[in-house]
Amino acid sequence: MNLTPLAAGPANRAPTITSLVASAPNVVPGATVSLAATAVDPDAGDTMTYAWSASPGGGSFSAHTALSTVWTCLLYTSDAADE
């Protein structure tokens, strides 16, 4: 039996975030901030997916897999600080 390696295809290059905009530089507990990103992939035809995330318990996103979203800062409670 013979095994012949196939030629490797072109390397997959990482996408680049080209812009990240927040509607406010600071957010108080209970308030929201609008977020928008743009990104490009140097490999034509590649499908990009997106995922917004924050520290556990840090808040919630209106659309965590979209280029634009609204993040809501959780209200601070003393119970949260004890966990």
N, C-alpha and C positions, 0 to 999 in steps of 0.2 A: 504494500500500500504506500502511496506517495501523498504527501500533503504539500500543496503549493500555496503560499500566502498570496492573498489578493492585494493589489496596490491600495493603499489607504486613500480615502477621499480627502478633500480639503478639510483642514481643521475648522472646527466650529469656534467662532470668535464671540466673545461676550458682548451683550448689548451695553450701551452707555446711556446713563441718565443725562439729558442735556439741559433740563430745566426742572426746578422744584420750587413752587410758589406757595406761600401760606398767606392767608388774608390778614393774619395778625402775628406779631412776633411772640406774644405772650397770651396765655389763656387762663382765666380764673376758673375754679371749680364750678361745674354746671354750664359753662359757656361752650361755644362751638368755634371751630376754625375751619375755613374752606381750604382744601389742599388740592394742588394740581401738579401733575408731572408730565414731562414729555421724554421719550426715549427713542433711540434708534438702534437698529441691529445691522451691523455691517454685512451680514450674510443675507442677501436678497432671498425673499421667499420664506424665511424663518418666521414662525408664529411666536409672538411674545405674549407672555402672561404677566400679570401684575398682582402684587399682594402687599397691602398696607398692614403694618403691625405696630403695636405699642407694648410697652412693658405690661406684664400681667396686672390686671386691675387698673390700668392706666386710663381707660376710656373705651369708646366704641366708634366704629366707622360706619357711615351710611352705606357705603359700597366698597368693601375691602378688596375687590378685585378689579376696580376701574381706575382709569388714569386720573379722574377727579373724584373727590369724596369730601364728606364733612365729618370731622372728628369731634366728638363730644367728650369733654373732660368730665370725669366722674366727680361727684360731690365728695368732699373729704369728710370722713366720720372718724371719731376716736376709735371705734371698733376696728376699722380698717388698719389703723396704725398698730393695733395690738396683735394683728395676725402675722 
